[in-house]
Amino acid sequence: MGRKTILLLIVGVLGAYYVYTPLPDNIEEPWKLMWVTTCLKTMTHLIETPFFQLFKAKTNKSRVKPKQITIPMTFCQDGQQTD
């Protein structure tokens, strides 16, 4: 029972440390801003994990790359474009 309590306390402290963001005093609803910040921080960390990097690499390979088209442009001496 003692180990579970200590583990719960450690997880709670680490969770509060992860969620906490220092905010100025003039914010009307700080909990909403902390919620959005935490969600964005979590999504950023998930995207940066190796698993999602592998998934991202697989999806990029399946896309068709557009062909590059070069259009020759000729200019006169005075800088005007000609057809």
C-alpha positions as CSV (number, residue, x, y, z in Angstrom):
1,M,0.0,0.0,0.0
2,G,2.9,2.4,0.7
3,R,4.5,1.9,-2.7
4,K,1.3,2.7,-4.5
5,T,0.8,5.9,-2.5
6,I,4.4,7.1,-3.2
7,L,4.1,6.2,-6.9
8,L,0.8,8.1,-7.1
9,L,2.4,11.1,-5.4
10,I,5.3,11.0,-7.8
11,V,3.1,10.7,-10.8
12,G,0.9,13.6,-9.6
13,V,3.9,15.8,-9.0
14,L,5.4,15.0,-12.4
15,G,2.0,15.6,-14.1
16,A,1.6,18.9,-12.3
17,Y,5.1,19.9,-13.4
18,Y,4.3,19.0,-17.0
19,V,1.0,20.9,-17.1
20,Y,2.1,24.0,-15.2
21,T,2.8,27.1,-17.3
22,P,3.6,30.4,-15.7
23,L,1.0,33.0,-16.8
24,P,0.6,36.7,-16.2
25,D,-2.1,37.8,-13.6
26,N,-4.4,39.5,-16.1
27,I,-5.5,36.2,-17.9
28,E,-9.2,35.7,-17.3
29,E,-9.4,31.9,-17.6
30,P,-5.9,30.5,-17.0
31,W,-7.1,26.9,-16.9
32,K,-8.2,27.1,-20.6
33,L,-4.8,28.5,-21.7
34,M,-3.0,25.8,-19.6
35,W,-5.3,23.1,-21.2
36,V,-4.5,24.3,-24.7
37,T,-0.8,24.6,-24.0
38,T,-0.7,21.1,-22.5
39,C,-2.5,19.6,-25.5
40,L,-0.1,21.3,-27.9
41,K,2.9,20.3,-25.9
42,T,1.7,16.7,-25.8
43,M,1.0,16.6,-29.5
44,T,4.4,18.1,-30.2
45,H,6.1,15.4,-28.0
46,L,4.1,12.6,-29.7
47,I,5.1,13.9,-33.2
48,E,8.8,14.0,-32.2
49,T,8.8,10.3,-31.0
50,P,10.6,7.8,-33.2
51,F,7.4,5.8,-33.8
52,F,5.6,8.8,-35.4
53,Q,8.8,9.7,-37.3
54,L,8.7,6.3,-39.0
55,F,5.0,6.7,-39.8
56,K,5.7,10.2,-41.2
57,A,8.5,8.8,-43.4
58,K,6.2,6.1,-44.8
59,T,3.5,8.5,-45.7
60,N,5.9,10.9,-47.4
61,K,7.2,8.1,-49.7
62,S,3.7,7.3,-50.9
63,R,3.0,10.8,-52.1
64,V,3.6,11.6,-55.8
65,K,6.1,14.3,-56.2
66,P,5.2,17.0,-58.7
67,K,7.4,17.5,-61.7
68,Q,9.3,20.6,-62.0
69,I,8.6,22.7,-65.0
70,T,11.1,25.2,-66.2
71,I,9.8,28.0,-68.4
72,P,12.4,29.9,-70.4
73,M,12.1,33.6,-70.1
74,T,13.8,36.0,-72.5
75,F,14.3,39.6,-71.8
76,C,15.1,42.5,-74.0
77,Q,17.9,44.9,-73.2
78,D,15.6,47.4,-71.5
79,G,14.3,44.7,-69.1
80,Q,10.9,44.1,-70.8
81,Q,9.8,40.4,-71.1
82,T,9.2,39.1,-74.6
83,D,7.2,36.1,-75.7
